[in-house]
C-alpha cells in the first residue's frame, strides 16, 4: 500500500526561512523609518509658520495655542506614517485642579505625541540637548522647561520654572525615568523631581502610561519603525496629602508598573 505524505522541512531550512523573514522585516522597518522621518520633517516645515505666533503670546495662552497646533501636526504625522492613537481616561481631568502628569518613556515618539494629546494644555521638562535639534528644538522649547542636568544651577532654576508653570494654571508633564527605558522591565527607577514638586506645591499627580511605542520606534535597532496603534492610558489622580516624597514616588511607580504589566500586549 502506498502511503503519501508531505515531507517536513529540515530544521536547517526552517532556520533559513526564519532568518530570511527577519531580514525582510528589518529592511521594511528601515524603509518605514526613513519615510516617517521624511513625513515628520516635511510636515514640520508646514506647521512651523504657525508656531511663529508664539512669539507674540504670553503664557498660558502661548502654551494652549502651541498645543492646538501640535495636535493638528502630530495627527497628520501619525496618519501619514501609518499609526493610530487612542486616549483613555480623559475623565480623570474633569473637575481636577491643574496637576503634575508623570508618563513612562520608552521611545523618541513619546515626546511629540504626549504633550499634544493630553486633555489639557501642559508644559514638559526637556534636557538641553533637544534645543540643538534643527528647527524642532526651536518649536519644542515654546512648550517646555529646559534643564541642563549636568548643571546644578540649571536644575534648581528649572524646579522654580516648573512651579511657575503650575502657578499659571497649566499642567506640568514630567518623565520621571529621565531617559528612555531600554531595559526589559516595565519602568526604570524614578528620579525625585516630580514627587518633590508635588509635595512642595500640593498638586495632584496624574500617572499616564503609554503603550506600544517601544514596538513602534524602539531605541535599538536605530532607524527602525513599525507602524501600529499608540495608546495613552490616563490613570486616576494621586494626591500628595499624607505622603512623603519617597512614599509618593513608590506609590506612583508601583501603580504605573503594575498597570503596564497588566495591559501591555
Secondary structure, 3 states (H helix, E strand, C coil): CCCCCCCCCCHHHHHHHHHHHHHHHHHHHHHHHHHHHHHHHHHHHHHHHHHHHHHHCCCCHHHHHHHHHHHHHHHHHHHHCCCEEEEECHHHHCCCCCCEEEECCCCCHHHHHHHHHCCCCEEEEEEHHHHHCCCHHHHHHHHEEEECCCCHHHHHHHHHHHHHHHHCCCEEEECCCCCCCCCCCCCCCCCCHHHHHHHHHCCCEEEEEEECHHHHCCCCCCCCCCCCEEEEEEEEEECCCCCCHHHHHHHHHHHHHHHHHHHCC
